[in-house]
């Protein structure tokens, strides 16, 4: 099939998904000016017992993000 055949339905699906995503409320409400506590929710591998970012203050930290499709 031709790519032009899929362009309009694909655009409609993308716009609908974007509209649904923007309309849904965020899972965590944060008020303006509120200090956010960045705590880890899951046990971390090789974390050496670190559960708060404050424990790492003043130390070099490497943050590595992985994602899959």
C-alpha positions in Angstrom: 0.0 0.0 0.0 0.9 3.6 -0.6 2.1 5.7 2.3 -0.4 8.4 1.4 -3.2 5.9 2.1 -2.0 5.6 5.8 -1.2 9.3 6.3 -4.7 10.5 7.2 -5.7 7.6 9.5 -2.3 7.7 11.1 -2.5 11.4 11.8 -6.0 11.0 13.3 -4.8 8.3 15.6 -1.8 10.4 16.7 -4.0 13.5 17.4 -6.5 11.3 19.3 -3.7 9.8 21.4 -2.2 13.2 22.1 -5.7 14.6 23.1 -6.3 11.7 25.5 -2.8 12.1 27.0 -3.2 15.8 27.6 -6.7 15.4 29.0 -5.8 12.8 31.6 -4.8 14.2 35.0 -1.2 13.7 36.2 -0.8 10.9 38.7 1.0 13.0 41.3 -0.3 16.5 42.0 2.4 19.0 42.9 1.5 22.5 44.0 3.5 25.5 42.8 6.4 26.2 45.1 6.1 22.7 46.8 9.5 21.0 47.3 9.5 17.6 45.7 11.1 14.7 47.5 13.0 12.6 45.0 13.0 9.2 46.7 13.5 5.9 45.0 10.4 3.8 44.9 11.9 0.5 43.9 14.9 -1.4 45.3 18.0 -0.5 43.2 20.7 -3.0 42.1 24.1 -2.2 43.5 22.7 0.8 45.4 24.6 0.1 48.6 21.6 0.9 50.7 21.1 4.4 49.3 17.4 5.3 49.4 17.4 9.1 49.2 19.1 11.5 46.9 20.2 13.5 49.9 22.6 10.6 50.7 24.5 11.4 47.5 24.8 15.2 48.1 28.3 16.4 47.3 29.3 13.1 45.6 29.8 12.5 41.9 26.8 10.6 40.4 26.4 9.0 37.0 22.8 8.7 35.9 22.2 6.2 33.1 18.8 5.9 31.4 17.8 2.8 29.5 14.7 2.3 27.4 13.3 -0.3 25.1 10.7 -0.2 22.5 
